């Protein structure tokens, strides 16, 4: 990869890391389901004029929209509203790679190597460390919802894998934009049913809330996935994908600088262990091989 493309990849992961701070700001003024409805309506409403619909049956778009869009972000927005620190959420959400590995074996009968099973065990231990905060647990509702969001993200990965297995090659940005139409109605219904009484309409239209919606829809979604898809079109996935593991680094950095959050030593150790497990499980990080010397 050229220096320019490496810088673009870093810009995207920085944008996605800052996403967690923006969500924290967003749910302070807009209820979680309302924020989801506005985010996906803006992403679809703007993106539909920029890209063509992917050559993909609607069943895949619906499945991807419900898992990536409604499932992942309903859980993540609600988790952060429930007190999950943005810094910890940015790390725990990366468990999606472990869920993808496990669900891929169960649903798509994908083979799992011994190294990948080891990464699952190490990743689970890492999540246990992250759940501790100097002996004080993270909010369990927030932690459970973040893990549910990671599982939903993993299911969206499997939807894409199934589509590819069936012979489709959807453009990443087009897939995200047109699938964004799917979660708008579920988010709007949940907002109307459960959050109308908690909606402070002046706060919904405040500068910070408008910024949050615009950032989530235009910067994190359209810019982020647009640049990322172009990088994947120019370079092998093995060169581009590892950059995504830097998202928690930026998530923690921005949360510390802008929200005043702090990670305990155990959480830092857990974050390092989780990223190492993900790298090892994906084959990006390889352990040294030792050859047995021939006898005599």
C-alpha positions as CSV (number, residue, x, y, z in Angstrom):
1,X,0.0,0.0,0.0
2,X,1.2,3.5,-0.8
3,X,1.7,6.0,2.0
4,X,-1.4,7.9,0.8
5,X,-3.6,4.8,1.1
6,X,-2.2,4.0,4.5
7,X,-3.1,7.5,5.7
8,X,-6.6,7.1,4.3
9,X,-7.0,3.8,6.1
10,X,-5.8,5.5,9.4
11,X,-8.3,8.3,8.7
12,X,-11.2,5.9,8.4
13,X,-10.3,4.0,11.6
14,X,-9.9,7.3,13.4
15,X,-13.3,8.3,12.2
16,X,-14.8,5.0,13.4
17,X,-13.0,5.4,16.7
18,X,-14.4,8.9,17.3
19,X,-17.8,7.3,16.5
20,X,-18.1,6.1,20.1
21,X,-17.6,9.6,21.5
22,X,-20.3,10.9,19.1
23,X,-22.7,8.2,20.2
24,X,-22.2,9.2,23.8
25,X,-23.0,12.8,22.9
26,X,-25.9,11.7,20.7
27,X,-27.8,9.6,23.3
28,X,-27.5,12.5,25.7
29,X,-30.0,14.5,23.6
30,X,-31.8,11.9,21.6
31,X,-33.2,8.5,22.9
32,X,-31.3,5.5,21.5
33,X,-34.0,4.3,19.1
34,X,-34.6,7.9,18.0
35,X,-30.9,8.3,17.3
36,X,-30.9,5.1,15.2
37,X,-34.0,6.2,13.2
38,X,-32.4,9.6,12.4
39,X,-29.0,8.2,11.7
40,X,-30.2,5.6,9.1
41,X,-32.7,7.9,7.5
42,X,-30.0,10.5,6.9
43,X,-27.5,7.8,5.6
44,X,-30.0,6.4,3.2
45,X,-31.5,9.7,2.2
46,X,-28.1,11.2,1.3
47,X,-26.4,8.0,0.1
48,X,-29.1,6.9,-2.4
49,X,-28.0,9.9,-4.6
50,X,-24.4,8.9,-4.5
51,X,-24.3,5.2,-5.4
52,X,-26.4,2.7,-7.3
53,X,-28.3,-0.1,-5.7
54,X,-26.1,-3.2,-5.3
55,X,-26.9,-6.2,-7.6
56,X,-28.2,-8.2,-4.7
57,X,-31.6,-9.8,-3.9
58,X,-33.6,-7.9,-1.3
59,X,-33.5,-10.8,1.1
60,X,-29.8,-10.2,1.7
61,X,-30.3,-6.4,2.0
62,X,-33.1,-7.0,4.5
63,X,-31.0,-9.5,6.5
64,X,-28.0,-7.2,6.5
65,X,-30.0,-4.2,7.4
66,X,-31.7,-5.9,10.4
67,X,-28.4,-7.3,11.7
68,X,-25.8,-4.6,10.9
69,X,-28.3,-1.7,11.3
70,X,-31.0,-2.4,13.8
71,X,-29.4,-5.2,15.8
72,X,-25.9,-3.8,16.2
73,X,-26.7,-0.2,16.7
74,X,-29.9,-0.6,18.8
75,X,-27.8,-2.6,21.2
76,X,-24.8,-0.2,21.1
77,X,-26.8,3.0,21.5
78,X,-28.8,1.5,24.3
79,X,-25.7,0.2,26.0
80,X,-24.0,3.6,26.0
81,X,-27.2,5.2,27.2
82,X,-27.2,2.6,30.0
83,X,-23.8,3.8,31.2
84,X,-21.4,1.7,29.2
85,X,-18.2,3.8,28.8
86,X,-17.4,4.7,25.2
87,X,-13.8,3.5,25.6
88,X,-14.8,0.1,26.9
89,X,-17.6,-0.2,24.2
90,X,-15.0,0.4,21.5
91,X,-13.0,-2.6,22.7
92,X,-15.8,-5.0,23.6
93,X,-17.5,-4.5,20.3
94,X,-14.5,-6.1,18.6
95,X,-15.6,-9.4,20.0
96,X,-17.6,-9.5,16.7
97,X,-14.6,-11.2,15.2
98,X,-14.8,-14.0,17.7
99,X,-18.6,-14.3,17.3
100,X,-18.1,-14.4,13.5
101,X,-15.7,-17.3,13.9
102,X,-18.0,-19.3,16.1
103,X,-21.2,-18.5,14.2
104,X,-19.5,-19.2,10.9
105,X,-18.7,-22.7,12.1
106,X,-22.2,-23.3,13.3
107,X,-24.2,-21.7,10.5
108,X,-22.0,-22.0,7.4
109,X,-20.0,-25.1,8.5
110,X,-16.8,-23.1,8.1
111,X,-13.7,-25.0,9.4
112,X,-12.1,-23.7,12.6
113,X,-8.4,-24.3,13.2
114,X,-6.7,-25.0,16.5
115,X,-5.2,-21.5,16.4
116,X,-8.6,-20.0,15.9
117,X,-10.1,-22.0,18.8
118,X,-7.2,-20.8,20.9
119,X,-8.0,-17.2,19.9
120,X,-11.6,-17.8,21.1
121,X,-10.4,-18.9,24.5
122,X,-7.9,-16.0,24.7
123,X,-10.5,-13.5,23.5
124,X,-13.0,-14.7,26.1
125,X,-10.4,-14.3,28.9
126,X,-9.7,-10.8,27.5
127,X,-13.4,-9.9,27.8
128,X,-13.5,-11.1,31.4
129,X,-10.6,-8.7,32.2
130,X,-12.2,-5.8,30.4
131,X,-15.4,-6.4,32.4
132,X,-13.4,-5.6,35.6
133,X,-12.6,-2.0,36.5
134,X,-10.2,-2.0,39.4
135,X,-12.4,-4.7,41.1
136,X,-15.6,-2.8,40.2
137,X,-17.6,-4.3,37.4
138,X,-18.8,-2.4,34.3
139,X,-22.6,-1.9,34.1
140,X,-23.8,-5.4,33.3
141,X,-26.7,-4.2,31.2
142,X,-24.3,-2.1,29.1
143,X,-21.8,-4.9,28.8
144,X,-24.5,-7.4,27.8
145,X,-25.9,-5.1,25.2
146,X,-22.5,-4.3,23.7
147,X,-21.8,-8.1,23.4
148,X,-25.3,-8.5,21.8
149,X,-24.4,-5.7,19.4
150,X,-21.1,-7.5,18.6
151,X,-23.0,-10.8,18.0
152,X,-25.4,-8.9,15.6
153,X,-22.5,-7.4,13.7
154,X,-21.1,-11.0,13.4
155,X,-24.4,-12.2,11.9
156,X,-24.2,-9.4,9.4
157,X,-20.7,-10.6,8.4
158,X,-22.2,-14.0,7.8
159,X,-25.0,-12.6,5.6
160,X,-22.3,-11.1,3.4
161,X,-20.3,-14.3,3.4
162,X,-23.5,-16.3,2.4
163,X,-24.2,-13.8,-0.4
164,X,-20.6,-14.2,-1.7
165,X,-20.9,-18.0,-1.5
166,X,-24.1,-17.7,-3.6
167,X,-22.2,-15.8,-6.3
168,X,-22.8,-12.2,-5.5
169,X,-20.1,-9.5,-5.1
170,X,-21.8,-6.4,-3.6
171,X,-20.0,-3.1,-3.3
172,X,-19.5,-2.4,0.4
173,X,-20.7,1.2,0.3
174,X,-23.8,0.4,-1.9
175,X,-24.6,-2.5,0.5
176,X,-24.4,-0.2,3.6
177,X,-26.4,2.6,2.0
178,X,-29.3,0.6,0.6
179,X,-29.4,-1.7,3.7
180,X,-29.8,1.5,5.7
181,X,-33.4,1.8,4.5
182,X,-34.3,-1.4,6.4
183,X,-33.8,-0.4,10.0
184,X,-35.5,3.0,9.7
185,X,-39.0,1.6,10.3
186,X,-38.0,-0.7,13.2
187,X,-36.1,2.2,14.9
188,X,-39.0,4.6,14.3
189,X,-41.6,2.2,15.7
190,X,-39.5,1.5,18.8
191,X,-39.0,5.2,19.2
192,X,-42.7,5.9,19.0
193,X,-43.7,3.0,21.3
194,X,-41.1,3.3,24.0
195,X,-39.3,6.6,23.9
196,X,-41.9,9.3,23.1
197,X,-42.3,10.2,26.8
198,X,-38.5,10.4,27.2
199,X,-37.9,12.5,24.1
200,X,-37.0,16.1,24.8
201,X,-37.7,17.7,21.4
202,X,-35.6,20.8,21.9
203,X,-32.6,18.5,22.7
204,X,-33.3,16.5,19.6
205,X,-32.8,19.6,17.5
206,X,-29.9,21.0,19.5
207,X,-26.5,21.6,17.8
208,X,-24.9,18.7,19.5
209,X,-27.7,16.2,18.5
210,X,-27.7,17.5,14.9
211,X,-23.9,17.1,14.7
212,X,-24.2,13.6,16.1
213,X,-26.7,12.5,13.5
214,X,-24.8,14.2,10.7
215,X,-21.5,12.6,11.8
216,X,-22.9,9.1,12.2
217,X,-24.7,9.2,8.9
218,X,-22.4,11.2,6.6
219,X,-18.9,10.9,8.0
220,X,-18.8,7.5,9.7
221,X,-21.1,5.8,7.2
222,X,-20.7,7.5,3.8
223,X,-17.2,8.7,4.1
224,X,-15.9,5.8,6.1
225,X,-17.4,3.0,4.1
226,X,-16.8,4.8,0.8
227,X,-13.0,5.1,1.4
228,X,-12.8,1.7,2.9
229,X,-14.5,0.0,-0.1
230,X,-12.1,1.8,-2.4
231,X,-9.1,0.6,-0.4
232,X,-10.5,-2.9,-0.6
233,X,-10.9,-2.6,-4.4
234,X,-7.2,-1.5,-4.8
235,X,-5.5,-3.8,-2.2
236,X,-5.9,-7.3,-0.9
237,X,-8.2,-7.6,2.1
238,X,-5.2,-9.0,4.1
239,X,-3.5,-5.6,3.8
240,X,-6.6,-3.4,4.6
241,X,-8.5,-5.4,7.2
242,X,-5.8,-5.3,10.0
243,X,-6.2,-1.5,10.1
244,X,-9.7,-2.0,11.6
245,X,-8.1,-3.4,14.7
246,X,-6.9,0.2,15.5
247,X,-10.5,1.4,15.9
248,X,-10.4,0.6,19.7
249,X,-7.1,2.5,20.1
250,X,-8.7,5.6,18.6
251,X,-11.9,4.9,20.5
252,X,-10.1,4.8,23.8
253,X,-7.9,7.8,22.9
254,X,-10.8,10.1,22.0
255,X,-12.8,8.9,25.0
256,X,-10.0,9.8,27.4
257,X,-9.4,13.2,25.8
258,X,-13.0,14.3,25.2
259,X,-15.0,12.4,27.8
260,X,-12.5,12.1,30.6
261,X,-12.9,8.3,30.7
262,X,-10.1,6.1,32.1
263,X,-9.3,2.4,31.7
264,X,-8.1,0.4,34.6
265,X,-4.8,-1.6,34.2
266,X,-6.9,-4.8,33.9
267,X,-9.0,-3.3,31.1
268,X,-5.9,-2.2,29.3
269,X,-4.4,-5.7,29.6
270,X,-7.7,-7.2,28.4
271,X,-7.8,-4.8,25.4
272,X,-4.2,-5.8,24.4
273,X,-5.1,-9.5,24.9
274,X,-8.3,-9.2,22.8
275,X,-6.5,-7.4,19.9
276,X,-3.8,-10.0,20.0
277,X,-6.3,-12.8,20.0
278,X,-8.1,-11.3,17.0
279,X,-4.8,-10.9,15.1
280,X,-3.8,-14.5,15.9
281,X,-7.3,-15.8,15.0
282,X,-7.3,-14.0,11.6
283,X,-3.8,-15.3,10.8
284,X,-2.4,-11.7,10.7
285,X,-0.2,-12.5,13.8
286,X,1.6,-15.8,13.5
287,X,3.4,-17.5,16.3
288,X,7.0,-18.7,15.5
289,X,7.2,-22.2,14.4
290,X,9.7,-24.5,16.0
291,X,10.9,-27.5,14.0
292,X,11.8,-30.7,15.9
293,X,15.4,-31.7,15.2
294,X,15.9,-35.0,13.5
295,X,17.2,-37.6,15.9
296,X,20.7,-39.0,15.4
